[in-house]
Amino acid sequence: MSQPIKLPKLLQEGCVLQRGEKTRIWGWYKPQAELEVTFQEKVYRTKCDAEGTFETEISCEKTGGPYVLSIKSEDGQETVVKEVYVGDVFVCSGQSNMELPITRVREMFPDEPGNAMVHQYKVEECPVFTGALKEHKEAGWNECVGMPLEETTALGYFFGDRIQKKEQVPVGIINISKGGTPVEAWMSEEALADYPEFLEVKERFAQDGYIENLLSAQDKKENAWHELLSKKEAETEDAPWNILEVPGWFDKQGLENFSGLLHLKRTFEVPKELAGKSAILKMGTLVDSDRIFINGEKVGETGYCFPPRIYPVPKGLLKAGENEIFIRLECRDGKGRITPDKPCDVCFESGEKISLRGTWDYQVRVVSEQAPTLTFITRQPTGMYQGMVAPCTNMTVKGVLWYQGESNEWYPESYEDLIQKMILDWRAHWKQEELPFIVIQLPACGMDNRGDGAWAVIREAQKNAAELPDVAVTVNLDLGEYNDLHPLNKKGVAHRAYLASRKVMYKEEIISEGPKLISYEKTADGVEFIFDTQDGQPLEIVCGNSVNEFEIAKADGVFYPTKAEIEDTKVKVFGEEIKKVRYAWKDSPLDGLLKNKEGLLTAPFEIEIK
C-alpha cells in the first residue's frame, strides 16, 4: 500500500490560511515526487525534495470558507482537507498571561458567547533540546465557541474577535504559550550564540537520559515532602488553636517563614431563606495548595497558588444557622497567605453574599523544611522554540502578539538584547523579514514577583523593542492588579493590541499610543516635560486627581518622590539640583498615571537631566 501525502497539523480541518498572493503550503511525500495542489479553482505544481518535503506558495484571493484544499501525486495518491478558511492568522506567544484561558476570566466576562469565525490552533507544551521538530507532537484547530472557547487564550481570543468583526474575515490564532517560560526558552540555538551559559544548559538537557533522571529524582523529593506532611498530620495529636485575620499574610501574624501544613476553620451563619441553596465559594488565591470543606464535605482543591479559588457549593449542603468551613493548606516556602483584597465570600445566584472575612481559628499541624525547589523543563533555553515554534515557521501569518517578560525578572538587564534577538530570530526562520510584532508591556503588579523595580527594567526593554521596524509596544500599567500576577482584564489588553495592530499590521493612521515625551526644559524650581499626546488634547490622569508617579534624584543618585503638576500637554516636576527623573519606575505603579483622551497611557521612563 502506497504511503499517503502528509500535511502538517497546521493544515488540517478547520485551519485558517493567511489571505494574500503568497501563502505557503507544505508537507511530506516520496522523494522527488511531483504533486498538484488545488485551491480556490487554481492549480499549482510542486516537487518533493530528496527527503520528501514539498513546499509551494498559493494565492488565497477569496476570504471566508470553508474551501477545499487538495494535493494529488502523479501516482494517484490524494489528500483532501475539506474545511479550510481564509482570513488573517496571528501567532500568540509568551508565558502564563498569554496562555491564560477564557475559563480563568469568565468571572469578569460571564456573557462572552464566543465567535465561530475565530479558530484557535493550540500547541500543547513540548520542550525539545535535541533539534527542532518539523511537526507538532500534539496540536489541533478548534472553533472558539462552546467548550473549546473556555480553553482558548483569553487575550488571543479577544484580539482575534476584534479583528474578525472589523475585517469580516475568519481569524486564526496560533497559541504557542506556556506559563513561567523565560524568553530564552523561545529562541533558537543560533539566536543565543552570544549567551554560552544558556547553550551550556541546553546541551545538558539534550544529553540522553538527563531529563528522565532529573524528573525522577525531583518527583521522589516532591512526593516525599507531601508524604511527610500527610504522615505527620495523621500522627500529630490535637495541637492548640490560635487566631488570625483572613484574608492576610501569615508572616505578619506570628507565622514567619512557616513551611508545612495548617488547618484553618471558622463558622458562619446562613439565614433560613438561603439554607439548602447552591452557592459559589470564592476565596481568592491561597499560598500554596488547599483542600476546602464545608460542613465536612469537600467543595474543592487546587494544587498551586495562582488560580482563584472558585468552588461550587452543592445544593443541600448549607443549613440554616451555623455552618463550618475548613481549609487544609500546605505552605511550601514560608510565604503563606490568603491573598488580601480578594473575594472571601459564599455567593448565591440571587446576589446575596455571606462574608468569610475576619477572625479564623488556625492550627499548626505540621512544621517542615521548605518544599523542594522544582526545575521546570519548559523553562530551559531553546526548548520551547524547538518543540513548539519551529514547526510553525512555514505557516504564513499576519503578525505576532508577544506577552512575556515576568520570568526574566532575575536578570532584567539582559532582556533588552534578548527580546530583540528573539524578534529577529523569528523573522529569519519565518522568512518574513517584516513580520510585525506587538509586544504587550507588563502591567502593574506588586505581589509574587522579585520586587526592587525589576519589572521597570523589563518594561524599558520592551519599550525599546519598538526601535526595530514593524514593532509596536502597548502600555498596560492600569490593567494590572497589584495582588495578582494574572490580571483578569484581558479584553482591555487585547483592545490596546488591536489598536496597535491597526497601525503596524494594517497600516492605518490611527491613534494607537499614549502620550510620548518629546523634550524637557530646566526651570528655576524644577524641570518641565513636554509630551506629544497623539491627539492634540491635554494630558489626563488615570486613577486620582494628581500625578503621583514622578521621582527625582540629585547627584547622589538616590530617588525620592516629588510633586508634579499638569499644564495642558506639559508636566512640571519640582525639585532642586535635579540630575535624573523617572516616571512610573516601579513594579506596581497604579495611581496618578498619565494618559491621553483616548485612554492610552504614557510608557514608564527614566531620563538624565543635562
C-alpha positions in Angstrom: 0.0 0.0 0.0 1.4 3.4 -1.0 2.1 6.0 1.7 -0.3 8.9 1.9 0.6 12.5 1.2 1.0 14.0 4.7 0.1 17.6 5.6 1.1 19.2 8.9 -1.4 19.6 11.8 -1.4 23.3 11.0 -3.1 22.5 7.6 -5.8 20.2 8.9 -9.6 20.5 9.1 -10.7 23.9 10.5 -7.4 25.7 9.6 -7.2 29.3 8.7 -4.8 30.4 5.9 -3.4 33.9 5.6 -5.1 35.8 2.8 -2.8 37.2 0.2 -1.0 36.3 -3.0 1.7 34.1 -1.4 0.6 31.7 1.2 2.8 28.7 2.0 1.5 25.1 1.7 3.9 22.3 2.7 4.0 18.7 3.7 5.7 15.3 3.1 5.6 12.6 0.5 8.0 10.5 -1.6 11.4 11.9 -2.5 11.3 13.7 -5.9 7.6 13.0 -6.3 5.7 15.6 -8.4 2.5 17.0 -6.8 -0.5 19.0 -7.9 -2.1 21.4 -5.3 -5.6 22.7 -6.0 -7.2 25.5 -4.1 -9.9 28.0 -5.0 -10.1 26.7 -8.5 -6.4 27.2 -9.2 -3.8 24.5 -9.7 -0.2 24.7 -8.6 2.6 22.2 -9.3 5.5 21.4 -7.0 8.0 18.7 -6.3 9.3 16.9 -3.2 13.0 17.3 -2.4 15.4 14.5 -1.7 14.0 14.0 1.8 10.3 14.0 0.6 9.4 17.5 1.8 7.4 19.8 -0.5 6.5 23.4 -0.3 4.7 25.9 -2.6 3.0 29.2 -2.5 -0.6 29.6 -3.4 -2.9 32.6 -3.9 -5.7 33.0 -1.3 -7.8 35.6 -3.1 -11.2 34.8 -1.7 -11.7 35.1 2.1 -14.2 33.1 4.1 -14.8 29.5 3.6 -14.9 26.6 4.0 -12.9 25.8 1.0 -11.3 22.5 -0.1 -7.5 22.0 -0.3 -6.4 19.1 -2.5 -2.9 17.6 -3.0 -2.5 14.9 -5.7 0.5 12.9 -6.6 1.5 11.6 -10.1 1.0 8.0 -8.8 -2.6 8.5 -7.8 -2.4 9.5 -4.1 -4.6 12.3 -2.9 -5.0 14.1 0.4 -8.1 16.4 0.8 -8.8 18.9 3.5 -12.4 19.9 3.3 -12.7 22.7 5.9 -10.1 25.4 5.0 -10.8 29.0 5.8 -9.0 32.2 4.5 -8.5 35.3 6.6 -5.8 36.6 8.9 -3.6 34.4 11.1 -1.8 35.6 14.2 0.8 33.9 16.4 0.0 34.4 20.1 3.0 33.5 22.3 4.6 34.1 25.7 4.0 32.9 29.2 1.1 32.5 31.5 -0.7 35.8 30.8 -0.9 34.8 27.1 -1.7 31.2 28.0 -4.5 32.2 30.5 -7.7 30.8 29.0 -11.2 32.2 28.9 -12.3 30.0 31.7 -10.0 31.9 34.1 -11.5 35.3 33.2 -15.2 34.1 33.0 -16.0 35.9 36.2 -15.2 39.3 34.5 -16.7 38.3 31.2 -19.6 36.0 32.0 -21.6 36.7 28.9 -18.9 36.3 26.3 -20.5 33.9 23.7 -17.5 33.1 21.5 -17.1 33.5 17.8 -17.2 30.6 15.3 -15.1 32.6 12.8 -12.2 32.8 15.2 -10.3 29.5 15.3 -7.5 28.5 17.7 -4.6 26.2 16.9 -3.5 25.1 20.4 0.0 23.6 20.7 0.5 21.5 23.8 3.7 22.1 25.8 6.6 20.3 24.2 10.2 21.2 25.2 12.7 19.7 22.9 16.5 20.0 23.1 18.0 17.6 20.6 16.9 19.5 17.4 14.0 21.5 16.0 10.9 19.5 15.2 9.3 19.7 11.8 5.8 18.8 13.1 4.0 19.4 16.4 3.6 16.3 18.6 0.2 17.4 19.9 -1.9 20.3 18.5 -5.1 21.0 16.6 -7.7 23.5 15.4 -11.0 24.4 17.1 -13.7 27.0 16.6 -13.8 29.4 19.6 -17.3 28.5 20.7 -18.7 26.2 23.4 -16.2 24.2 25.4 -13.2 24.9 23.1 -13.7 28.6 23.8 -13.1 28.0 27.5 -9.6 26.7 26.8 -8.7 29.4 24.3 -6.2 32.1 25.2 -8.3 34.9 26.5 -6.0 37.6 25.2 -5.7 35.9 21.8 -9.4 35.4 21.5 -10.4 38.9 22.4 -7.9 40.3 20.0 -9.0 37.9 17.2 -12.7 38.7 17.9 -12.0 42.4 17.4 -10.0 41.7 14.2 -12.7 39.4 12.8 -15.5 41.9 13.4 -13.5 44.7 11.8 -12.2 42.9 8.8 -15.1 40.5 8.4 -12.8 37.5 7.6 -12.0 34.4 9.5 -9.2 34.7 12.1 -6.7 32.0 13.1 -4.9 32.2 16.5 -1.8 30.0 16.7 -1.4 29.6 20.5 2.1 28.7 21.4 2.4 29.8 25.1 3.4 28.3 28.4 3.4 29.7 31.9 6.7 30.5 33.6 8.8 30.5 30.4 11.7 33.0 30.0 12.4 34.5 26.6 15.5 32.3 26.0 13.2 29.2 26.0 11.6 30.6 22.9 14.8 31.3 21.0 16.8 29.1 18.6 20.3 28.0 19.2 21.6 30.4 16.6 19.9 33.3 18.4 21.6 32.5 21.6 25.1 32.4 20.2 26.2 35.3 22.4 24.9 33.5 25.5 27.2 30.5 26.1 25.8 30.0 29.6 22.3 29.3 28.0 23.7 27.0 25.4 25.6 25.0 28.1 22.3 24.4 29.8 20.6 23.5 26.5 23.4 20.9 25.8 23.0 19.4 29.3 19.2 18.9 28.8 19.9 17.4 25.4 22.0 14.5 26.9 20.5 11.1 26.8 18.6 10.3 30.0 19.3 13.7 31.6 15.7 14.9 31.7 14.4 11.5 32.8 16.9 11.2 35.6 16.2 14.8 36.7 12.5 14.4 36.8 12.7 11.0 38.6 14.9 12.4 41.3 12.7 15.5 41.6 9.5 13.5 41.8 10.9 11.5 44.6 11.8 14.5 46.6 8.4 16.2 45.9 6.4 13.1 46.8 8.5 12.5 49.9 7.7 16.1 51.1 3.9 15.6 50.6 4.0 12.2 52.2 5.8 13.5 55.2 3.1 16.2 55.7 0.4 13.5 55.5 2.2 11.2 57.8 2.8 13.8 60.5 -0.7 15.2 60.1 -2.1 11.8 61.0 0.3 11.3 63.9 0.0 14.7 65.4 -2.2 15.0 68.4 -4.6 17.9 68.6 -2.5 21.0 68.6 -3.5 24.3 70.1 -5.7 26.6 68.1 -4.8 30.3 67.6 -6.5 33.1 65.6 -5.5 35.1 62.6 -7.2 37.6 60.3 -8.4 36.4 56.9 -7.5 37.5 54.3 -4.0 38.3 55.2 -0.3 37.4 55.2 0.7 34.7 57.7 4.2 36.0 58.4 2.6 39.2 59.8 0.5 37.1 62.2 3.1 35.0 64.0 3.9 32.6 61.3 7.2 34.0 60.0 9.0 31.7 57.5 6.4 29.0 58.1 6.6 25.9 55.9 4.4 22.9 56.5 0.7 22.3 57.0 -2.0 24.5 58.5 -5.6 23.7 59.4 -7.9 26.8 59.3 -11.6 27.0 60.3 -14.4 29.3 61.1 -18.2 29.2 61.5 -20.6 31.3 59.6 -24.4 31.9 59.8 -26.7 31.0 56.9 -30.2 32.6 57.1 -33.2 30.3 56.6 -34.1 31.8 53.2 -30.7 30.7 51.8 -30.5 27.3 53.5 -30.1 24.4 51.1 -29.5 26.6 48.1 -26.5 26.1 45.8 -23.8 28.7 46.0 -20.2 29.6 44.9 -17.4 29.8 47.4 -14.9 32.5 46.4 -11.6 32.6 48.4 -9.3 34.5 46.0 -5.9 32.9 45.9 -4.1 30.9 48.6 -0.5 30.1 49.0 0.1 27.3 48.3 -2.2 24.3 47.8 -5.5 23.7 49.5 -8.4 21.4 50.1 -11.6 23.2 51.4 -14.5 21.6 53.1 -17.9 23.0 54.1 -19.8 21.1 56.8 -17.3 18.2 56.4 -17.8 17.8 52.6 -15.0 18.8 50.2 -16.1 21.5 47.8 -12.7 22.0 46.0 -9.0 21.7 45.9 -6.2 23.4 44.0 -2.6 22.2 43.8 -0.7 25.5 43.4 -1.0 29.1 44.4 -2.1 31.1 41.3 -5.6 30.1 40.3 -8.5 31.8 42.0 -10.4 29.5 44.3 -14.0 29.5 42.9 -15.6 26.3 44.2 -19.3 25.3 43.7 -21.2 24.6 46.9 -23.8 21.9 46.1 -27.5 22.2 46.7 -28.5 21.0 50.2 -25.1 21.4 51.8 -25.7 24.7 53.6 -28.0 24.6 56.5 -29.9 27.2 58.4 -27.9 28.6 61.3 -24.3 27.7 62.0 -22.1 26.2 59.3 -18.3 25.4 59.3 -15.7 26.0 56.6 -12.4 24.1 57.0 -9.2 24.6 55.0 -6.2 22.2 54.8 -3.4 24.5 53.5 0.1 23.4 52.5 2.7 26.2 52.6 5.8 25.4 50.6 8.3 28.1 51.3 7.4 30.4 54.1 5.2 32.8 52.1 1.8 31.5 53.1 -1.3 33.8 52.8 -4.9 34.1 51.9 -4.4 37.0 49.5 -5.6 40.4 50.7 -8.2 42.4 48.7 -9.5 39.2 47.0 -13.0 37.8 47.3 -13.7 35.9 50.5 -17.4 35.1 50.4 -20.2 32.5 49.9 -22.1 33.9 46.9 -25.6 33.0 45.9 -27.2 33.2 42.4 -29.8 35.7 43.8 -27.0 38.1 44.6 -26.7 37.7 48.3 -23.2 37.1 49.9 -22.0 35.8 53.2 -18.7 37.3 54.1 -16.0 35.0 55.4 -13.6 37.9 56.3 -12.5 38.3 59.8 -11.1 36.1 62.6 -10.4 32.5 61.8 -9.0 29.7 64.0 -5.8 28.1 62.8 -3.7 25.2 64.0 -0.1 24.5 63.0 -0.5 20.8 62.1 3.0 20.1 60.7 6.2 22.2 60.7 8.5 21.1 57.9 11.5 22.1 55.8 10.7 24.1 52.7 9.4 22.1 49.8 11.9 21.1 47.2 12.8 23.7 44.6 11.4 22.5 41.2 13.2 22.5 37.9 10.8 23.1 35.0 11.8 21.5 31.7 9.7 24.0 29.8 11.8 26.9 31.1 15.2 25.8 29.7 16.9 27.6 26.8 15.7 26.7 23.2 13.3 24.0 24.4 10.0 25.8 23.5 11.5 27.1 20.3 12.5 23.7 19.0 9.3 21.9 20.2 6.6 24.5 19.6 7.8 27.4 17.4 9.9 25.7 14.8 7.0 23.6 13.4 5.0 26.8 12.9 7.6 28.7 10.8 6.4 27.5 7.4 2.9 29.0 8.2 2.3 32.4 6.6 1.0 34.7 9.2 -0.1 38.3 9.6 1.8 39.0 12.8 2.8 38.1 16.3 1.4 39.0 19.7 4.1 38.6 22.4 3.2 38.7 26.2 6.2 37.7 28.2 8.9 39.0 30.5 7.8 38.2 34.0 10.1 35.2 34.2 13.2 37.2 33.1 12.9 39.4 36.3 16.0 37.8 37.9 18.3 39.1 35.1 16.3 42.0 33.7 19.4 43.8 32.3 19.8 41.3 29.5 16.2 41.4 28.5 16.5 44.2 26.0 19.1 42.3 24.0 17.3 39.0 24.3 13.9 40.2 23.1 15.3 42.0 20.1 17.3 38.9 19.2 14.2 36.8 19.6 12.2 39.0 17.2 14.9 38.9 14.6 15.3 35.2 15.1 11.6 34.5 14.4 11.6 36.8 11.4 14.5 34.9 9.9 13.0 31.5 10.5 9.6 32.6 9.3 11.2 34.0 6.1 9.2 37.2 6.8 11.7 40.0 7.3 9.0 42.5 8.1 6.9 40.1 10.3 5.1 42.6 12.6 5.3 42.1 16.4 3.1 43.6 19.1 4.8 43.5 22.4 2.5 43.6 25.5 4.3 45.7 28.1 4.0 44.3 31.6 1.1 45.7 33.7 1.4 46.8 37.3 1.9 44.0 39.8 3.3 44.1 43.4 2.9 40.5 44.5 4.7 37.2 43.7 7.4 39.0 41.8 11.0 39.8 42.6 10.4 43.4 43.6 13.2 46.0 43.6 11.9 47.6 40.4 13.0 44.7 38.2 9.7 44.9 36.2 10.5 48.6 35.5 13.7 47.4 33.7 11.8 44.8 31.8 9.2 47.4 30.7 12.0 49.7 29.5 13.5 46.8 27.5 10.1 46.1 26.0 9.6 49.7 25.1 13.0 49.8 23.3 12.0 46.8 21.2 10.0 49.3 19.2 13.3 50.6 17.9 13.1 47.6 15.5 10.9 48.3 12.4 7.3 47.0 12.5 7.3 46.5 16.3 4.6 48.2 18.4 4.6 48.2 22.2 1.3 48.6 24.2 1.3 50.2 27.7 -0.9 48.3 30.2 0.0 49.6 33.7 -3.6 50.4 34.7 -4.8 47.0 33.6 -2.8 45.2 36.2 -3.8 44.1 39.7 -1.3 44.8 42.5 -2.1 41.5 44.2 -2.2 39.2 41.1 0.4 38.1 38.6 -2.6 37.2 36.3 -4.9 40.2 36.0 -8.3 39.4 34.6 -8.9 42.2 32.2 -7.5 40.6 29.1 -10.2 42.3 26.9 -8.6 45.7 27.8 -5.1 44.4 27.0 -6.5 43.0 23.7 -8.1 46.3 22.8 -4.8 48.1 23.0 -3.1 45.3 21.0 -5.9 45.7 18.4 -5.2 49.4 18.1 -1.5 48.8 17.7 -2.3 46.2 15.0 -4.4 48.6 13.0 -1.2 50.8 12.7 1.7 48.3 12.4 -0.1 45.5 10.6 -2.9 47.2 8.7 -1.0 50.4 8.1 -3.9 52.7 9.2 -3.3 56.2 10.5 -5.0 55.9 13.9 -4.2 56.8 17.5 -2.7 53.7 18.9 -0.2 55.0 21.5 -0.3 57.2 24.7 1.5 60.5 25.3 5.2 60.4 24.4 7.9 62.5 26.0 9.4 64.7 23.3 11.6 67.2 25.2 12.2 68.9 28.5 13.3 72.3 29.8 15.1 73.1 33.1 13.4 75.8 35.2 14.3 77.7 38.3 12.4 75.3 40.5 12.4 72.0 38.6 12.0 70.5 35.1 9.2 70.9 32.6 8.5 67.9 30.4 6.7 68.4 27.0 4.6 65.5 25.7 3.0 64.6 22.3 -0.4 63.4 23.4 -1.0 62.0 19.9 -4.5 63.6 19.8 -3.5 67.2 20.5 -5.6 67.2 23.6 -4.3 68.0 27.1 -2.8 65.3 29.3 -5.2 63.4 31.6 -4.7 61.3 34.7 -5.6 57.7 35.4 -6.8 56.9 39.0 -6.9 60.0 41.1 -6.6 63.8 40.6 -2.8 64.3 40.8 0.4 63.0 39.2 1.9 60.7 41.8 4.5 58.6 39.9 7.4 61.0 39.3 10.7 60.7 41.3 13.8 62.7 41.1 17.5 62.2 42.1 20.3 64.6 42.8 24.0 63.9 42.4 23.9 61.1 44.9 21.6 59.1 42.6 19.0 58.4 45.3 15.5 58.7 44.0 12.6 60.1 46.1 9.0 61.1 45.2 8.4 64.7 44.2 5.5 67.0 43.4 4.3 67.3 39.8 1.6 69.3 38.1 0.0 69.0 34.6 -0.5 72.1 32.4 -2.0 71.2 29.1 0.5 68.9 27.4 3.3 69.6 29.9 4.2 68.2 33.3 6.1 70.4 35.7 8.3 68.4 38.1 9.5 70.3 41.2 12.9 70.0 42.9 16.4 71.4 43.2 19.6 70.2 41.6 17.8 67.5 39.7 20.1 65.1 37.9 17.7 62.3 37.0 13.9 62.0 36.7 11.9 58.8 36.4 8.2 58.2 35.9 6.2 55.1 36.9 9.6 53.3 37.6 8.4 50.6 40.0 6.8 47.2 39.9 3.3 48.4 40.6 2.6 52.0 39.6 -1.2 52.4 39.6 -2.1 55.9 40.9 -1.8 59.2 39.0 -0.6 57.8 35.7 -0.6 59.9 32.5 -2.9 59.2 29.6 -4.4 60.9 26.6 -8.1 61.5 25.7 -8.2 58.0 24.1 -7.3 56.4 27.4 -3.9 55.3 26.3 -1.0 55.6 28.7 2.5 57.0 28.8 5.2 54.4 29.0 7.5 54.5 32.1 10.8 56.2 31.5 14.0 57.3 33.3 15.9 60.3 31.9 19.1 62.1 32.8 18.8 65.8 33.0 21.7 67.6 31.4 
